[in-house]
Amino acid sequence: MAKRFSFSTAVMVLGLVFLYLPMLIMVIYSFNESRLVTVWGGFSTKWYLELLRDEQLLAAIWMSLRIAFMSATMAVVLGTLAAFVMVRFGRFRGHTLFGGMITAPLVMPEVITGLSLLLLFVSMGQMIGFPTDRGMTTVWIAHTTFCTAYVAVVVNARLREMDISIEEAAMDLGAPPVKVFFVIILPIILPALLSGWLLAFTLSLDDLVIASFVSGPGSTTLPMVVFSSVRLGVSPKINALATLIILTVSLFVFIAWWFARRVEQRAQQQLDPPEQPAGASG
């Protein structure tokens, strides 16, 4: 027992330190007075104020948040439809090809994805006149393309674990398919939808390579601005920005976990049979 405890504890501690110690150091140095990020000059919050005065950085943050929100929402819709096709439509002709095409962006290098999407947008612009130029719309389409694969995998796993007899019982009782989806299926897969949305939102907000290919003037995203500034030297403003992002993402993850937990408890209460009163007999 002691050996198992010591080994598992050591592995867990080393893993947590490896993951979170750099973030903790970055958060601490975001309150550094000195302009040099590796030299502690005293406690100060001036870099947070400097961050609020940087109009270029704020514009990039707003652009990235809008693109990430729209991309995650569209990816959830398309990924859920793709997951239903793979799980509920059985083995149709082209099933393996369809599944491979859905999951291909998971293993495709981002450079290849970005270059292919750039060529696609240029060809479409020449043939049908859309898109007229590269900007927010092209970045949104590109991010939706690769985020859909991640959502499809998450929802696919949830659908395969779901007991289909619940849906069959509801339809036997006269419920139409649309009502079955919104009343039974949707509450059960909602935690997977939330997880997929958060994953797609994070991937879109973090993307640099694909956005660099398909963006244009006026559609600079946050990772592009940060990468350009870091090449000239790390500014303490970047530490402040990263700290705010970590806090925001942590808050969203906690809210999503709490909401998903409530949904699962409610669904479990609906599925559990009501308790018989004491002394009752058939």
C-alpha positions as CSV (number, residue, x, y, z in Angstrom):
1,M,0.0,0.0,0.0
2,A,2.8,2.4,0.9
3,K,4.7,1.7,-2.4
4,R,1.6,2.3,-4.5
5,F,0.8,5.5,-2.6
6,S,4.3,6.9,-2.9
7,F,4.6,6.1,-6.6
8,S,1.2,7.4,-7.6
9,T,1.6,10.5,-5.5
10,A,5.0,11.2,-6.9
11,V,3.7,10.9,-10.5
12,M,0.8,13.1,-9.8
13,V,2.9,15.8,-8.1
14,L,5.5,15.8,-10.9
15,G,2.8,16.0,-13.5
16,L,1.0,18.9,-11.8
17,V,4.2,20.8,-11.2
18,F,5.3,20.3,-14.8
19,L,1.9,21.6,-16.1
20,Y,1.1,24.4,-13.7
21,L,4.4,25.7,-12.3
22,P,5.2,27.7,-15.5
23,M,1.7,29.2,-15.4
24,L,2.2,30.2,-11.7
25,I,5.5,31.8,-12.4
26,M,3.9,33.8,-15.3
27,V,1.1,35.0,-13.1
28,I,3.6,36.1,-10.4
29,Y,5.7,38.0,-12.9
30,S,2.6,39.7,-14.3
31,F,2.8,41.8,-11.2
32,N,6.4,42.7,-11.7
33,E,7.4,46.3,-11.5
34,S,10.4,45.8,-13.8
35,R,10.2,45.9,-17.6
36,L,12.5,42.8,-17.7
37,V,10.3,39.8,-17.3
38,T,13.1,37.7,-15.7
39,V,14.1,40.3,-13.1
40,W,11.9,41.0,-10.1
41,G,11.6,44.7,-9.4
42,G,8.8,44.8,-6.9
43,F,5.0,44.4,-6.8
44,S,3.0,46.5,-9.3
45,T,-0.2,46.3,-11.3
46,K,0.9,48.8,-13.9
47,W,1.1,46.3,-16.7
48,Y,-2.6,45.6,-16.4
49,L,-3.2,49.3,-16.8
50,E,-0.8,49.3,-19.8
51,L,-2.7,46.4,-21.3
52,L,-6.0,48.3,-21.1
53,R,-4.3,51.2,-23.0
54,D,-3.1,49.0,-25.8
55,E,-5.7,49.5,-28.5
56,Q,-4.1,47.0,-31.0
57,L,-4.1,44.2,-28.4
58,L,-7.7,45.0,-27.2
59,A,-8.9,44.9,-30.8
60,A,-7.2,41.6,-31.4
61,I,-8.8,40.2,-28.2
62,W,-12.2,41.3,-29.4
63,M,-11.6,39.8,-32.8
64,S,-10.4,36.5,-31.4
65,L,-13.3,36.2,-29.0
66,R,-15.9,36.8,-31.7
67,I,-14.3,34.3,-34.0
68,A,-13.9,31.7,-31.3
69,F,-17.6,32.1,-30.2
70,M,-19.0,31.8,-33.7
71,S,-16.6,28.9,-34.6
72,A,-17.4,26.9,-31.5
73,T,-21.1,27.4,-32.0
74,M,-21.1,26.3,-35.6
75,A,-18.7,23.5,-34.8
76,V,-21.1,22.1,-32.2
77,V,-24.0,22.1,-34.7
78,L,-22.0,20.5,-37.5
79,G,-20.1,18.1,-35.2
80,T,-23.3,16.9,-33.6
81,L,-24.9,16.2,-37.0
82,A,-21.8,14.3,-38.1
83,A,-21.8,12.3,-34.9
84,F,-25.4,11.3,-35.3
85,V,-24.7,10.2,-38.9
86,M,-21.8,8.0,-37.8
87,V,-23.6,6.5,-34.8
88,R,-27.3,6.3,-35.7
89,F,-27.4,5.7,-39.4
90,G,-25.7,2.3,-39.3
91,R,-23.3,1.0,-41.9
92,F,-24.1,2.8,-45.1
93,R,-22.1,3.0,-48.2
94,G,-19.1,5.3,-47.6
95,H,-19.5,5.1,-43.8
96,T,-15.7,4.5,-43.3
97,L,-14.8,7.2,-45.8
98,F,-17.1,9.7,-44.1
99,G,-15.7,8.9,-40.6
100,G,-12.2,9.3,-41.9
101,M,-12.9,12.6,-43.5
102,I,-14.5,13.9,-40.3
103,T,-11.6,12.9,-38.2
104,A,-8.8,13.8,-40.7
105,P,-8.3,17.4,-39.3
106,L,-7.3,15.8,-36.0
107,V,-4.1,14.4,-37.5
108,M,-3.6,16.8,-40.4
109,P,-0.7,19.2,-39.9
110,E,-1.9,22.8,-39.4
111,V,0.4,24.0,-42.1
112,I,-1.3,21.7,-44.7
113,T,-4.8,22.7,-43.5
114,G,-4.0,26.4,-43.6
115,L,-2.4,26.2,-47.1
116,S,-5.3,24.1,-48.5
117,L,-7.9,26.5,-47.1
118,L,-6.0,29.4,-48.5
119,L,-6.0,27.9,-52.0
120,L,-9.7,27.0,-51.6
121,F,-10.6,30.6,-50.7
122,V,-8.6,32.0,-53.6
123,S,-10.1,29.6,-56.1
124,M,-13.7,30.3,-54.8
125,G,-13.0,34.0,-55.0
126,Q,-12.0,33.7,-58.6
127,M,-14.8,31.4,-59.6
128,I,-17.9,32.6,-57.7
129,G,-16.7,35.9,-56.2
130,F,-16.9,34.7,-52.6
131,P,-15.0,35.4,-50.5
132,T,-14.1,38.7,-52.0
133,D,-11.1,39.0,-49.7
134,R,-9.6,37.3,-46.7
135,G,-10.8,38.5,-43.3
136,M,-12.9,37.6,-40.3
137,T,-15.3,35.4,-42.4
138,T,-12.5,33.2,-43.8
139,V,-10.9,32.8,-40.4
140,W,-14.3,31.8,-39.0
141,I,-14.8,29.2,-41.8
142,A,-11.3,27.8,-41.3
143,H,-11.7,27.5,-37.6
144,T,-15.1,25.9,-37.9
145,T,-13.6,23.3,-40.3
146,F,-11.0,21.9,-37.9
147,C,-13.0,22.4,-34.7
148,T,-15.9,20.3,-36.1
149,A,-13.7,17.2,-36.0
150,Y,-13.1,17.6,-32.2
151,V,-16.7,18.2,-31.4
152,A,-17.7,15.2,-33.5
153,V,-15.4,12.9,-31.6
154,V,-16.7,14.1,-28.2
155,V,-20.4,13.8,-29.1
156,N,-19.7,10.5,-30.9
157,A,-18.4,9.0,-27.7
158,R,-21.4,10.2,-25.7
159,L,-23.9,8.9,-28.2
160,R,-22.3,5.4,-28.2
161,E,-22.7,5.2,-24.4
162,M,-26.3,6.3,-24.5
163,D,-29.0,3.6,-24.1
164,I,-31.1,3.7,-27.3
165,S,-33.9,1.8,-25.6
166,I,-35.0,5.1,-23.9
167,E,-35.6,6.7,-27.2
168,E,-37.4,3.7,-28.5
169,A,-39.7,3.6,-25.5
170,A,-40.5,7.3,-26.0
171,M,-41.4,6.8,-29.6
172,D,-43.5,3.7,-28.8
173,L,-45.5,6.0,-26.5
174,G,-46.2,8.3,-29.4
175,A,-43.5,11.0,-29.0
176,P,-42.4,12.4,-32.4
177,P,-38.6,12.2,-33.3
178,V,-38.2,16.0,-32.8
179,K,-39.6,15.9,-29.3
180,V,-37.5,12.8,-28.5
181,F,-34.4,14.7,-29.5
182,F,-35.1,17.8,-27.4
183,V,-36.6,16.1,-24.4
184,I,-34.5,13.0,-24.1
185,I,-31.4,13.0,-26.3
186,L,-30.4,16.6,-25.8
187,P,-30.3,16.6,-22.0
188,I,-28.3,13.4,-22.0
189,I,-25.7,14.6,-24.5
190,L,-25.6,18.2,-23.2
191,P,-22.5,17.7,-21.1
192,A,-20.7,16.5,-24.3
193,L,-22.0,19.5,-26.2
194,L,-20.7,21.8,-23.5
195,S,-17.3,20.0,-23.5
196,G,-17.1,20.2,-27.3
197,W,-18.0,23.8,-27.3
198,L,-15.3,24.7,-24.7
199,L,-12.8,22.6,-26.6
200,A,-13.6,24.3,-29.9
201,F,-13.6,27.7,-28.3
202,T,-10.1,27.1,-26.8
203,L,-8.7,25.7,-30.1
204,S,-10.0,28.6,-32.1
205,L,-8.7,31.2,-29.5
206,D,-5.3,29.5,-29.5
207,D,-4.9,29.0,-33.3
208,L,-2.0,30.8,-34.9
209,V,-0.9,28.8,-38.0
210,I,-4.2,28.5,-39.8
211,A,-5.3,32.0,-39.0
212,S,-2.0,33.3,-40.4
213,F,-2.8,31.7,-43.8
214,V,-6.5,32.8,-44.1
215,S,-6.6,36.2,-42.3
216,G,-6.2,39.5,-44.0
217,P,-5.9,43.2,-43.1
218,G,-8.2,44.1,-40.2
219,S,-8.6,40.5,-39.0
220,T,-5.5,40.1,-36.9
221,T,-6.2,37.6,-34.1
222,L,-4.8,37.6,-30.6
223,P,-2.2,34.8,-31.1
224,M,-0.9,36.7,-34.2
225,V,-0.4,39.9,-32.2
226,V,1.2,38.0,-29.3
227,F,3.6,36.1,-31.6
228,S,4.7,39.3,-33.3
229,S,5.3,41.1,-30.1
230,V,7.2,38.1,-28.5
231,R,9.6,38.0,-31.5
232,L,10.7,41.5,-30.5
233,G,11.0,40.6,-26.8
234,V,8.6,39.4,-24.2
235,S,6.6,42.3,-22.6
236,P,5.2,42.1,-19.1
237,K,1.9,43.0,-20.8
238,I,1.8,39.6,-22.3
239,N,2.1,38.1,-18.8
240,A,-0.8,40.2,-17.6
241,L,-2.9,39.2,-20.7
242,A,-2.1,35.5,-20.2
243,T,-3.1,35.8,-16.5
244,L,-6.5,37.3,-17.4
245,I,-7.0,34.5,-20.0
246,I,-6.2,31.8,-17.5
247,L,-8.6,33.3,-14.9
248,T,-11.4,33.7,-17.6
249,V,-11.0,30.1,-18.9
250,S,-10.9,28.7,-15.4
251,L,-14.1,30.5,-14.6
252,F,-15.8,29.2,-17.8
253,V,-14.6,25.7,-17.1
254,F,-16.0,25.8,-13.5
255,I,-19.4,27.1,-14.7
256,A,-19.6,24.5,-17.5
257,W,-18.6,21.7,-15.0
258,W,-21.3,22.9,-12.5
259,F,-23.9,23.2,-15.2
260,A,-23.1,19.7,-16.7
261,R,-23.2,18.2,-13.2
262,R,-26.6,19.6,-12.6
263,V,-27.9,18.3,-15.9
264,E,-26.5,14.8,-15.3
265,Q,-28.1,14.8,-11.8
266,R,-31.5,15.9,-13.3
267,A,-31.3,13.3,-16.1
268,Q,-30.4,10.6,-13.6
269,Q,-33.4,11.5,-11.4
270,Q,-35.7,11.3,-14.4
271,L,-34.4,7.8,-15.3
272,D,-34.4,6.4,-11.8
273,P,-37.8,4.8,-10.8
274,P,-39.7,6.5,-8.1
275,E,-39.3,5.0,-4.6
276,Q,-42.2,2.9,-3.3
277,P,-43.6,4.1,0.0
278,A,-42.8,2.0,3.0
279,G,-45.2,-0.9,3.4
280,A,-46.6,-0.7,-0.1
281,S,-47.0,-4.0,-1.9
282,G,-48.0,-5.0,-5.4
